[in-house]
Amino acid sequence: MEKEQQENKRTNFDLTAVSQNILPLVKKILGRKGMAGFEILVNWEKIVGPELASYCYPEKIEFKNNQRSNGTLLLSVPAGAFALELKHREKYVLEKINAFFGYAAVSSLRIVQTSEMQPVEKPVKKNYVPKPPVVTREEADYIRESAEDVKNKELKEILIKLGYSVFSENKKA
């Protein structure tokens, strides 16, 4: 009887969490330096924004002497003028990457042009018309009265639009 109970008893000795099996494998593949590269790869669009992310792609980070900071990020860009544009934005890109990590993970970029890479084009909504701001009659009067003393016509129009936008956003929140 005891033997039957032991056989029917469910055990989970053979079951393990997937992360226990995969994490050591990923660490072996990527090495100690590769985790930063993995983080950049996964979060690239969040780090540099959708515009830059659609024109360049991080390949890897190279560190010197087993360091984990001041690396060189290898970026692939499509053949053409964007490599020059990216070179002009290098300081911005480095600031964004290092702000993401919280330390000077990358200190330089190495830009490689490749004909295989094509920019990722985001679909554009056709016939997009932004919704007009919603304000009450009293709010509209208040906005116009506030901008009444502004002499510059263009500045006055901008301030009125800003007022409409502020009142509309406050209603959404």
C-alpha positions as CSV (number, residue, x, y, z in Angstrom):
1,M,0.0,0.0,0.0
2,E,2.8,2.4,0.9
3,K,4.5,1.6,-2.4
4,E,1.4,2.5,-4.4
5,Q,1.1,5.8,-2.5
6,Q,4.7,6.7,-3.3
7,E,4.2,5.8,-7.0
8,N,1.0,8.0,-7.2
9,K,2.6,10.8,-5.3
10,R,3.4,13.6,-7.8
11,T,6.8,15.1,-7.8
12,N,8.3,18.0,-9.7
13,F,11.9,17.0,-9.5
14,D,12.3,17.0,-13.2
15,L,10.6,20.4,-13.7
16,T,12.6,23.6,-13.5
17,A,12.0,27.2,-14.4
18,V,12.9,28.1,-17.9
19,S,15.1,31.0,-16.7
20,Q,17.2,28.6,-14.7
21,N,18.2,26.8,-17.9
22,I,18.4,29.8,-20.3
23,L,20.1,32.4,-18.2
24,P,23.4,30.5,-17.8
25,L,23.3,29.7,-21.5
26,V,22.8,33.4,-22.4
27,K,25.6,34.4,-20.1
28,K,27.9,32.0,-21.7
29,I,27.0,33.1,-25.2
30,L,27.1,36.9,-24.5
31,G,29.9,36.8,-21.9
32,R,30.1,39.4,-19.2
33,K,30.3,42.3,-21.7
34,G,27.4,41.1,-23.7
35,M,24.6,41.9,-21.3
36,A,25.0,45.6,-22.0
37,G,24.8,44.9,-25.7
38,F,21.7,42.8,-25.1
39,E,20.0,45.7,-23.2
40,I,20.8,48.2,-25.9
41,L,19.5,45.8,-28.6
42,V,16.2,45.2,-26.8
43,N,15.6,48.8,-25.8
44,W,17.1,50.6,-28.8
45,E,13.9,52.5,-29.9
46,K,13.3,53.6,-26.3
47,I,16.9,54.8,-25.9
48,V,17.3,56.8,-29.1
49,G,13.7,57.4,-30.2
50,P,11.8,56.0,-33.2
51,E,13.4,58.3,-35.8
52,L,17.0,57.3,-35.1
53,A,16.0,53.7,-34.5
54,S,14.5,53.4,-37.9
55,Y,17.8,54.4,-39.5
56,C,20.5,52.7,-37.4
57,Y,20.9,49.4,-35.6
58,P,23.2,48.5,-32.8
59,E,25.4,45.5,-33.7
60,K,27.6,45.1,-30.6
61,I,29.6,46.9,-27.9
62,E,33.3,46.5,-27.7
63,F,35.1,47.0,-24.4
64,K,38.9,47.2,-23.8
65,N,40.7,45.2,-21.2
66,N,37.6,43.5,-19.7
67,Q,36.1,46.8,-18.7
68,R,32.4,47.4,-18.5
69,S,32.5,51.1,-19.3
70,N,33.7,53.4,-22.0
71,G,32.9,51.0,-24.8
72,T,32.6,51.5,-28.5
73,L,29.1,50.9,-30.0
74,L,29.1,49.5,-33.5
75,L,26.1,50.9,-35.4
76,S,24.9,49.7,-38.8
77,V,23.3,52.4,-41.0
78,P,22.0,52.3,-44.6
79,A,24.4,53.4,-47.3
80,G,23.9,57.1,-47.9
81,A,23.9,60.4,-46.1
82,F,22.5,59.2,-42.8
83,A,26.0,58.1,-41.6
84,L,27.0,61.8,-41.7
85,E,23.8,62.8,-39.9
86,L,24.5,60.2,-37.2
87,K,28.0,61.5,-36.8
88,H,26.6,64.9,-36.1
89,R,24.2,63.4,-33.5
90,E,26.9,61.2,-31.9
91,K,27.1,63.2,-28.7
92,Y,23.3,63.1,-28.4
93,V,23.2,59.3,-29.0
94,L,26.0,58.7,-26.4
95,E,24.2,60.9,-23.8
96,K,20.9,58.9,-24.3
97,I,22.7,55.5,-24.1
98,N,24.6,56.5,-20.9
99,A,21.5,58.0,-19.3
100,F,19.7,54.7,-20.0
101,F,22.5,52.7,-18.2
102,G,23.2,55.3,-15.5
103,Y,26.9,55.4,-16.1
104,A,29.4,55.9,-19.0
105,A,28.8,52.5,-20.7
106,V,29.6,53.8,-24.2
107,S,32.1,56.6,-25.0
108,S,32.3,56.4,-28.8
109,L,30.4,55.1,-31.9
110,R,31.7,53.3,-34.8
111,I,29.4,53.7,-37.8
112,V,29.3,51.1,-40.5
113,Q,27.4,51.7,-43.7
114,T,25.8,48.7,-45.2
115,S,23.7,48.3,-48.4
116,E,21.7,45.4,-46.9
117,M,20.1,47.7,-44.3
118,Q,17.1,49.7,-45.4
119,P,15.4,52.3,-43.2
120,V,12.3,51.1,-41.5
121,E,9.4,53.2,-42.7
122,K,6.6,53.7,-40.2
123,P,3.1,53.7,-41.7
124,V,1.7,57.2,-42.0
125,K,-2.0,57.7,-41.3
126,K,-3.5,59.3,-44.4
127,N,-6.1,62.0,-44.0
128,Y,-5.2,62.6,-40.4
129,V,-6.9,65.6,-39.0
130,P,-6.1,66.5,-35.4
131,K,-9.0,66.9,-33.1
132,P,-9.6,70.5,-32.2
133,P,-9.2,71.5,-28.6
134,V,-12.3,71.4,-26.5
135,V,-12.9,74.5,-24.3
136,T,-16.0,76.2,-22.9
137,R,-17.1,79.6,-24.0
138,E,-15.9,81.1,-20.7
139,E,-12.4,79.5,-21.1
140,A,-12.1,80.8,-24.7
141,D,-13.0,84.3,-23.5
142,Y,-10.5,84.1,-20.7
143,I,-7.7,82.9,-23.1
144,R,-8.4,85.7,-25.6
145,E,-8.6,88.3,-22.8
146,S,-5.2,87.1,-21.4
147,A,-3.5,87.5,-24.8
148,E,-5.3,90.8,-25.6
149,D,-2.3,93.1,-24.7
150,V,0.2,91.2,-26.9
151,K,1.2,93.4,-29.9
152,N,2.9,90.8,-32.0
153,K,0.2,89.1,-34.1
154,E,2.0,85.7,-34.6
155,L,2.9,85.5,-30.9
156,K,-0.6,86.3,-29.9
157,E,-2.0,83.5,-32.1
158,I,0.6,81.0,-30.7
159,L,-0.4,82.0,-27.1
160,I,-4.1,81.6,-27.8
161,K,-3.4,78.1,-29.3
162,L,-1.3,77.2,-26.3
163,G,-4.1,78.3,-24.0
164,Y,-6.6,76.2,-25.8
165,S,-4.2,73.2,-25.6
166,V,-3.6,73.7,-21.9
167,F,-7.3,73.8,-21.1
168,S,-8.0,70.8,-23.3
169,E,-5.2,68.7,-21.7
170,N,-6.4,69.6,-18.2
171,K,-9.8,68.2,-19.0
172,K,-8.2,64.9,-20.2
173,A,-6.3,64.5,-16.9
